[in-house]
Amino acid sequence: MFVTATFLDLRKAFDTMDHSILMMKIDSTNVRPTVKGWFRSYLDERYQCVTVNNKSSDFLRVTCGVPQGSVLGPLLFGIFINDMFKLPLRGKLYLYADDASIFYVGTDPNILLRGMQLDLDLLFRWLTSHKLIVNTDKTKFMFLSKPFSNVTLRQDLYCYGCKIQRVKTLRFWVLCYM
């Protein structure tokens, strides 16, 4: 039996959440209209400028992201990506903050890799439609089972055309609810 996993890192996920997509998702929930209004007020009418050497740019409206260090940031991100769990993936998806992991179990490592690539392609389409990007440099995959050492793989995994690095070790955080 082979166990393998893909570990994905979303690039600046909290900074790139599109407000219009987020509000569409909030509007589709059973949250009271007053609460939806609070969320809209929290996100709308925010402006920012950049100052360098005492010279400031014009103020521009902020249309994506949540304020840094905000208490609502993780909640809003959870709402933003919650329907990712509805994707018909072959593996088991786990999320921790802006990191995603997909675990697989099977008897043939090459069949597992084909399924992993199909899942990645589906996931990348979903992420692209939500204006999120995977950090290809931090995305890795590994086999977690020992018999893998004697197996020849017939394919590699790719993310946006970039080969995903196979690693033997990786620091991984698990959040468990009891």
C-alpha positions in Angstrom: 0.0 0.0 0.0 1.3 3.4 -0.9 0.5 6.7 0.8 1.4 10.0 -0.8 0.6 13.6 -0.3 0.8 16.9 -2.1 1.4 20.1 0.0 0.4 23.4 -1.6 1.1 26.9 -0.4 -1.2 29.7 -1.6 0.7 32.8 -2.5 -0.5 35.8 -0.4 -3.9 34.3 0.0 -5.2 36.7 2.7 -4.0 39.7 0.6 -5.5 38.5 -2.7 -9.1 37.6 -1.7 -11.2 39.4 -4.2 -13.9 41.3 -2.4 -16.6 40.8 -5.0 -16.2 37.1 -5.0 -16.1 37.1 -1.1 -19.3 39.1 -0.9 -21.0 36.8 -3.4 -20.1 33.9 -1.2 -21.3 35.7 1.9 -24.5 36.7 0.2 -25.2 33.0 -0.6 -25.1 32.0 3.0 -27.9 32.0 5.5 -26.4 34.9 7.5 -28.8 37.6 8.4 -28.9 40.7 6.2 -27.6 42.9 9.0 -24.5 40.7 9.4 -24.0 40.7 5.6 -24.1 44.5 5.8 -21.4 44.5 8.5 -19.1 42.4 6.3 -19.8 44.7 3.3 -19.0 47.7 5.4 -15.8 46.1 6.7 -14.6 45.5 3.1 -16.0 48.4 1.1 -14.7 51.9 0.9 -11.1 51.1 2.0 -8.4 53.2 0.3 -4.6 53.1 0.5 -1.6 55.0 -0.8 2.1 54.4 -0.7 4.6 56.9 0.6 8.3 56.8 -0.3 10.8 59.6 0.6 7.9 61.7 1.8 6.1 61.5 -1.5 2.7 59.9 -1.5 0.8 58.2 -4.4 -2.8 58.9 -5.0 -5.3 57.0 -2.8 -6.7 54.0 -4.6 -9.6 51.8 -3.6 -8.7 48.4 -2.1 -10.7 45.7 -3.9 -9.0 42.6 -2.5 -7.5 41.3 0.7 -8.3 41.7 4.4 -6.6 44.1 6.8 -3.3 42.6 8.1 -3.7 41.0 11.5 -7.4 41.4 11.6 -9.5 39.0 13.7 -12.0 38.6 10.8 -9.2 37.6 8.3 -9.2 33.9 9.0 -13.0 33.7 9.1 -13.4 35.5 5.8 -10.7 33.3 4.2 -12.6 30.3 5.5 -15.8 31.5 3.9 -13.8 32.3 0.7 -12.4 28.8 0.2 -15.1 26.7 1.9 -16.6 25.4 -1.4 -13.1 24.1 -2.3 -14.2 21.0 -0.3 -17.0 20.4 -2.8 -14.5 19.7 -5.6 -14.7 16.0 -6.7 -11.1 15.3 -5.7 -9.7 11.7 -5.6 -7.6 12.5 -2.5 -8.6 13.8 0.9 -8.2 17.6 1.2 -7.0 19.3 4.4 -6.6 23.0 4.9 -4.6 24.9 7.5 -4.7 28.7 7.1 -3.4 29.3 3.6 -1.9 25.8 3.1 -3.6 22.9 1.5 -2.7 19.2 1.6 -4.1 16.4 -0.3 -3.5 12.8 0.8 -3.8 9.6 -1.3 -3.8 5.9 -0.6 -3.4 3.2 -3.3 -1.6 0.1 -4.5 0.1 1.5 -7.6 2.2 4.7 -7.2 1.9 5.6 -10.9 -1.9 5.4 -10.8 -1.7 7.6 -7.6 0.4 10.1 -9.5 -2.1 10.3 -12.4 -4.9 10.9 -9.9 -2.8 13.5 -8.1 -2.2 15.4 -11.3 -5.9 15.3 -12.2 -6.7 16.7 -8.8 -4.1 19.4 -9.1 -5.4 20.4 -12.5 -9.0 20.7 -11.1 -7.8 22.5 -8.0 -5.7 25.0 -10.1 -8.7 25.8 -12.3 -10.8 26.5 -9.1 -8.0 28.6 -7.6 -7.6 30.6 -10.8 -11.3 31.2 -11.0 -11.0 32.6 -7.4 -8.0 34.7 -8.3 -5.7 32.7 -6.0 -2.3 31.4 -7.0 -0.3 28.5 -5.8 3.3 29.3 -4.8 5.1 26.7 -7.0 8.4 27.1 -5.1 6.8 26.0 -1.8 4.5 23.3 -3.3 5.9 19.8 -2.8 4.9 16.1 -2.9 6.1 13.1 -1.1 5.5 9.4 -0.6 4.9 8.6 3.0 5.2 4.8 2.7 8.4 2.9 2.9 8.0 0.5 -0.2 8.3 3.6 -2.4 12.1 3.4 -2.5 12.1 0.5 -5.0 9.5 2.0 -7.4 10.2 3.7 -10.7 7.8 6.6 -11.4 6.6 7.1 -15.0 5.6 10.7 -14.6 6.2 13.9 -12.7 3.6 16.3 -11.2 3.2 19.8 -12.5 1.7 23.1 -11.2 1.2 25.9 -13.8 3.7 24.1 -16.0 6.3 24.0 -13.3 7.5 20.6 -12.1 6.6 20.0 -8.4 9.5 18.9 -6.3 9.4 15.5 -4.7 10.8 15.6 -1.2 11.6 13.0 1.5 10.9 15.2 4.5 8.7 18.2 5.1 7.5 20.2 8.1 3.7 19.8 8.2 1.2 21.3 10.6 -2.0 19.4 11.5 -4.9 21.0 13.3 -7.2 18.5 14.9 -10.6 19.1 16.4 -12.0 16.8 19.1 
